[in-house]
Amino acid sequence: MTLPQNSFPAGVPTAPKAMLQNRGKGNWKHNIKPYSKPKSDDTTTLPPRKPRHPRSLDWNTWSQLDDAAKETVMEYLNEQATPLWQTEGWSQDPLFQRTPLESENPQARKAVAIDCEMVGTYPDGEELVQVCLVDVLTRKLILDLAVIPTAPVMDWRTSYSGMTKALLHWRKSRGETVYGWEAARRAVFRYINADTVLVGHSLHVDLEALGILHDRVVDTYLLVRRETAAGRVARHRSSHKLKSLVEECRGVSIQADPFGHCCSEDTFGAREVLLWCCLRPTLLRDDVMDFL
């Protein structure tokens, strides 16, 4: 039996309209088409991923900032922060919400790195399945949340999302999930306000998945291109993919897990690219590997 496109129960939120309308544009995550039909039990052919808790990450991999470096980073972020340009129509979409004002969340962090992962959902869309936040100044992983999609999953996109049906059930049993992207957005809003600088790689994809309108962002994909063109960053490679940038600036290999990307690793990776552009803009890889 073929279900109509809008056959979900009343009151169940679906993905933001702009996400569905713009699917297939821009970031590589939108270029992955869902399967034509779900498979029998689990929609991935890979074995269930070994659960990876964020505490298992090696914190020494990532740069730690002293007080002077934190001030320098915040000055740089305030100079570079701009509204997203890929947001046409977002403000007219009732599913999108603006970040809380400073008065509504005075305890928010000053600068936060963010990364999201998505899965393909019925009938021809995608939804958020994981979101991670890292405090840029303190190097603290402040949120690692798995998200249960509101629509049936057609394609887990495990090689990119790092998520499987089994892993999502395991995280649910540990109390590490919320239901739906709107609940995930509420969780993100606990850590940010309108004055927070959000940092991420191809950040418009993440904010679209969360339905967030925010005017102070630093997209590391655009930042590296801008700093390279201005001669402030010397590079050996032409690729602007996050994996390549992190290897070049920090000598760290990310996205190397055969079972898919680690969302928290990608979040830390975007932070490292920012610090590279800010603190050591004229140094090559061998020097940058030793900084901080």
BELCORJO-V33359 format. One line per field, one symbol per residue. phi: phi as a letter, one per 40 degrees, with the letter a starting at -180 (. if undefined). A space follows every 10 residues. Layout:
phi=???
This chain:
phi=.ccccbbcdc gccbcddccc ccdgbgcdcc ccccccaccc bbcbcccdcc dbcdcccccc cbcbbccccc cccccccccc caccccbcgc ccccccbccd cdccaccccc abcbabbbbc bccabaacba abbbccccgc ccabbcbccc bdccacfdcb cgbbcccccc ccccgbbbcg cccccccccc bbbcccccba bfcccccccc gbbabbbbcc cccccccccc gcbcbcbccb cddccccccb gbcbfbccch cbdccccccc cccdcccccb cbccdcccdc cf
